[in-house]
Amino acid sequence: MSAAPRISIVTICRDNPEELMRTCASVDAQAVPPFEHHIVDGSTDGRIGAWCRAVPQPAYRRCVSDPDEGISDAFNRGVARSTGDVLVMLNAGDRLHDDSVLSRVGGAFAADPSLQWLHGSMRMRRGGLWVVIGKPFERRLLYRGMRSTFHPTMYVRRELFVRHGGFDKSLRIAMDYDFLCRIAGERHAFIAYPLADFDPDGVSSTNYLRGLAEMQRVHRRHHGFSAAHWLWRWRQVLLHRLLHSPLGRRLYALKVRLGWENR
């Protein structure tokens, strides 16, 4: 077994100090602290910058407040500032699930030095219920988008950003899916444990249908036209609309009671 990697956390934020504080609290509660935690603040009102300056921060936390060109650009700025061996993008509002997350991740990389990235389960709110979902990534199922691979649970060796490039600044929502398509062939693993609690008010959730359309363009870019992806996209549109209806929420509650929430 090799030494555990140095883990860098990148948190992007904009005008949401309360969400950022929750994220930082989950990082600070880790039994094994991160190597560094970069806060990339694109705020317009100055509150986050003021909080970073006024409140004593751990030695591993670094805050920078600058205008950015969107989420992808903010991610890229965080990657460029990171010097750790492994990086994770944990947006403001999202949280590390409990105090064991970084030790679990570090242990997995230490146990298999050839591992290039990993992901895990995620706890999120769906259909009005908190559920834990996530399955091992399968390259053949990339046409399903980020269906079982969640960005806040993806821990990626920094070298992959050098080999495959950063996040596409032309994408506003599906930049994580585009990156996943590029690193899909790298050696990876799955941790069957929730690594993050997902903020259901994030951009990818509130703009879900727009994200599906953007994901379709990304899939075509990498894999050409796919009838399977086209059918999957429209299935997701129908399920999304159903889930936001009273009947859909009742049916989903039944699915959870049956233990089928991860299907």
C-alpha positions as semicolon CSV with decimal commas, in nm:
position;residue;x (nm);y (nm);z (nm)
1;M;0,000;0,000;0,000
2;S;0,132;0,345;-0,093
3;A;0,092;0,668;0,099
4;A;-0,248;0,836;0,087
5;P;-0,266;1,114;-0,173
6;R;-0,288;1,482;-0,090
7;I;-0,649;1,581;-0,156
8;S;-0,741;1,927;-0,284
9;I;-1,102;2,045;-0,259
10;V;-1,231;2,314;-0,496
11;T;-1,547;2,500;-0,395
12;I;-1,696;2,751;-0,635
13;C;-1,955;2,999;-0,513
14;R;-2,139;3,317;-0,601
15;D;-2,346;3,532;-0,365
16;N;-2,438;3,235;-0,140
17;P;-2,238;3,269;0,185
18;E;-2,479;3,058;0,392
19;E;-2,439;2,761;0,157
20;L;-2,061;2,810;0,153
21;M;-2,047;2,801;0,533
22;R;-2,228;2,466;0,538
23;T;-1,983;2,325;0,286
24;C;-1,684;2,455;0,481
25;A;-1,819;2,310;0,805
26;S;-1,835;1,963;0,646
27;V;-1,475;2,000;0,527
28;D;-1,352;2,120;0,865
29;A;-1,521;1,825;1,039
30;Q;-1,309;1,566;0,853
31;A;-1,113;1,320;1,065
32;V;-0,838;1,351;0,803
33;P;-0,823;1,713;0,683
34;P;-0,768;1,800;0,317
35;F;-0,430;1,909;0,186
36;E;-0,593;2,231;0,066
37;H;-0,938;2,380;0,016
38;H;-0,972;2,646;-0,253
39;I;-1,274;2,875;-0,245
40;V;-1,323;3,035;-0,587
41;D;-1,564;3,323;-0,533
42;G;-1,729;3,493;-0,827
43;S;-1,966;3,697;-0,611
44;T;-2,091;4,043;-0,693
45;D;-2,189;4,158;-0,342
46;G;-1,863;4,106;-0,149
47;R;-2,018;3,905;0,137
48;I;-1,815;3,589;0,082
49;G;-1,487;3,776;0,056
50;A;-1,571;3,963;0,375
51;W;-1,651;3,636;0,555
52;C;-1,324;3,477;0,443
53;R;-1,128;3,775;0,576
54;A;-1,321;3,823;0,899
55;V;-1,348;3,462;1,019
56;P;-1,032;3,269;1,115
57;Q;-0,984;2,994;0,855
58;P;-0,788;2,667;0,871
59;A;-0,437;2,679;0,727
60;Y;-0,546;2,463;0,433
61;R;-0,816;2,706;0,316
62;R;-0,743;2,967;0,050
63;C;-1,004;3,217;-0,071
64;V;-0,992;3,418;-0,391
65;S;-1,263;3,658;-0,508
66;D;-1,250;3,745;-0,877
67;P;-1,504;3,778;-1,159
68;D;-1,530;3,463;-1,367
69;E;-1,685;3,360;-1,697
70;G;-1,919;3,099;-1,550
71;I;-1,909;2,766;-1,369
72;S;-1,659;2,595;-1,602
73;D;-1,421;2,889;-1,581
74;A;-1,448;2,889;-1,200
75;F;-1,374;2,514;-1,193
76;N;-1,069;2,568;-1,414
77;R;-0,942;2,845;-1,189
78;G;-0,970;2,613;-0,891
79;V;-0,788;2,334;-1,074
80;A;-0,510;2,573;-1,176
81;R;-0,459;2,680;-0,814
82;S;-0,458;2,326;-0,675
83;T;-0,132;2,146;-0,604
84;G;-0,265;1,827;-0,445
85;D;-0,248;1,481;-0,600
86;V;-0,627;1,429;-0,617
87;L;-0,897;1,692;-0,675
88;V;-1,270;1,704;-0,601
89;M;-1,522;1,974;-0,699
90;L;-1,750;2,039;-0,402
91;N;-1,980;2,330;-0,481
92;A;-2,108;2,569;-0,217
93;G;-2,416;2,408;-0,064
94;D;-2,292;2,053;-0,120
95;R;-2,135;1,878;0,180
96;L;-1,903;1,590;0,255
97;H;-2,142;1,329;0,394
98;D;-1,964;1,265;0,725
99;D;-1,623;1,297;0,886
100;S;-1,492;0,974;0,729
101;V;-1,514;1,075;0,362
102;L;-1,160;1,195;0,298
103;S;-1,006;0,905;0,491
104;R;-1,213;0,658;0,286
105;V;-1,108;0,822;-0,041
106;G;-0,743;0,846;0,060
107;G;-0,745;0,482;0,165
108;A;-0,885;0,370;-0,172
109;F;-0,614;0,553;-0,368
110;A;-0,344;0,426;-0,131
111;A;-0,463;0,067;-0,172
112;D;-0,445;0,092;-0,553
113;P;-0,177;0,338;-0,676
114;S;-0,283;0,277;-1,038
115;L;-0,628;0,423;-0,968
116;Q;-0,689;0,743;-1,166
117;W;-1,028;0,846;-1,035
118;L;-1,309;0,720;-0,818
119;H;-1,665;0,806;-0,729
120;G;-1,917;0,702;-0,468
121;S;-2,279;0,709;-0,368
122;M;-2,450;1,039;-0,293
123;R;-2,725;1,144;-0,057
124;M;-2,975;1,376;-0,219
125;R;-3,334;1,494;-0,200
126;R;-3,560;1,346;-0,467
127;G;-3,936;1,341;-0,480
128;G;-3,945;1,514;-0,140
129;L;-3,740;1,233;0,022
130;W;-3,374;1,201;0,119
131;V;-3,227;0,896;-0,058
132;V;-2,882;0,747;-0,119
133;I;-2,814;0,661;-0,481
134;G;-2,517;0,569;-0,699
135;K;-2,378;0,271;-0,887
136;P;-2,036;0,176;-1,025
137;F;-1,956;0,368;-1,344
138;E;-1,994;0,168;-1,666
139;R;-1,850;0,317;-1,981
140;R;-2,105;0,138;-2,200
141;L;-2,383;0,330;-2,021
142;L;-2,243;0,677;-2,089
143;Y;-2,551;0,743;-2,301
144;R;-2,737;0,776;-1,969
145;G;-2,536;1,083;-1,878
146;M;-2,442;1,138;-1,513
147;R;-2,721;0,904;-1,403
148;S;-2,516;0,714;-1,144
149;T;-2,189;0,910;-1,137
150;F;-2,212;1,235;-0,943
151;H;-1,964;1,520;-0,971
152;P;-1,940;1,599;-0,595
153;T;-1,830;1,238;-0,537
154;M;-1,568;1,228;-0,816
155;Y;-1,207;1,235;-0,692
156;V;-0,969;1,275;-0,986
157;R;-0,591;1,267;-1,007
158;R;-0,461;1,608;-1,107
159;E;-0,265;1,458;-1,398
160;L;-0,594;1,379;-1,574
161;F;-0,664;1,751;-1,611
162;V;-0,324;1,781;-1,781
163;R;-0,382;1,486;-2,015
164;H;-0,748;1,547;-2,096
165;G;-0,783;1,922;-2,046
166;G;-1,004;2,121;-1,812
167;F;-1,375;2,200;-1,821
168;D;-1,528;2,330;-2,144
169;K;-1,618;2,695;-2,092
170;S;-1,881;2,681;-2,367
171;L;-2,092;2,452;-2,145
172;R;-2,304;2,597;-1,865
173;I;-2,439;2,277;-1,703
174;A;-2,304;1,957;-1,863
175;M;-1,934;2,037;-1,820
176;D;-1,898;1,750;-1,571
177;Y;-2,050;1,503;-1,819
178;D;-1,816;1,626;-2,093
179;F;-1,518;1,571;-1,862
180;L;-1,648;1,225;-1,766
181;C;-1,670;1,130;-2,135
182;R;-1,302;1,225;-2,175
183;I;-1,171;1,029;-1,875
184;A;-1,405;0,729;-1,911
185;G;-1,123;0,500;-2,023
186;E;-0,902;0,571;-1,721
187;R;-0,877;0,321;-1,436
188;H;-1,150;0,396;-1,184
189;A;-1,329;0,256;-0,879
190;F;-1,653;0,296;-0,687
191;I;-1,700;0,341;-0,312
192;A;-2,037;0,204;-0,205
193;Y;-2,080;0,472;0,061
194;P;-2,225;0,825;0,038
195;L;-1,936;1,064;-0,018
196;A;-2,147;1,380;-0,050
197;D;-2,482;1,533;0,035
198;F;-2,606;1,716;-0,274
199;D;-2,768;2,058;-0,270
200;P;-3,101;2,016;-0,458
201;D;-3,108;2,389;-0,535
202;G;-2,792;2,385;-0,748
203;V;-2,780;2,491;-1,113
204;S;-2,791;2,135;-1,250
205;S;-3,108;2,065;-1,050
206;T;-3,299;2,386;-1,113
207;N;-3,213;2,375;-1,486
208;Y;-3,257;2,000;-1,524
209;L;-3,431;2,000;-1,864
210;R;-3,184;2,246;-2,008
211;G;-2,905;2,026;-1,875
212;L;-3,047;1,723;-2,055
213;A;-3,042;1,912;-2,385
214;E;-2,683;2,021;-2,327
215;M;-2,588;1,666;-2,232
216;Q;-2,728;1,541;-2,561
217;R;-2,502;1,780;-2,752
218;V;-2,202;1,661;-2,551
219;H;-2,285;1,296;-2,614
220;R;-2,313;1,356;-2,988
221;R;-1,978;1,539;-2,983
222;H;-1,801;1,237;-2,834
223;H;-2,005;0,944;-2,968
224;G;-2,212;1,064;-3,261
225;F;-2,588;1,015;-3,287
226;S;-2,724;0,752;-3,051
227;A;-3,083;0,630;-3,056
228;A;-3,028;0,491;-2,706
229;H;-2,928;0,835;-2,576
230;W;-3,215;1,007;-2,758
231;L;-3,468;0,767;-2,604
232;W;-3,303;0,796;-2,260
233;R;-3,323;1,176;-2,274
234;W;-3,697;1,177;-2,346
235;R;-3,753;0,913;-2,078
236;Q;-3,582;1,147;-1,830
237;V;-3,797;1,441;-1,941
238;L;-4,115;1,241;-1,880
239;L;-3,992;1,107;-1,544
240;H;-3,890;1,457;-1,435
241;R;-4,235;1,594;-1,508
242;L;-4,400;1,298;-1,337
243;L;-4,180;1,333;-1,028
244;H;-4,291;1,694;-0,990
245;S;-4,657;1,593;-0,976
246;P;-4,849;1,469;-0,668
247;L;-4,896;1,126;-0,830
248;G;-4,526;1,104;-0,917
249;R;-4,418;1,186;-0,561
250;R;-4,649;0,916;-0,424
251;L;-4,515;0,661;-0,672
252;Y;-4,157;0,754;-0,586
253;A;-4,230;0,719;-0,214
254;L;-4,354;0,366;-0,287
255;K;-4,038;0,295;-0,486
256;V;-3,824;0,405;-0,190
257;R;-4,023;0,187;0,050
258;L;-3,955;-0,107;-0,179
259;G;-3,584;-0,025;-0,176
260;W;-3,576;0,051;-0,550
261;E;-3,454;0,413;-0,533
262;N;-3,118;0,313;-0,687
263;R;-3,272;0,151;-0,996
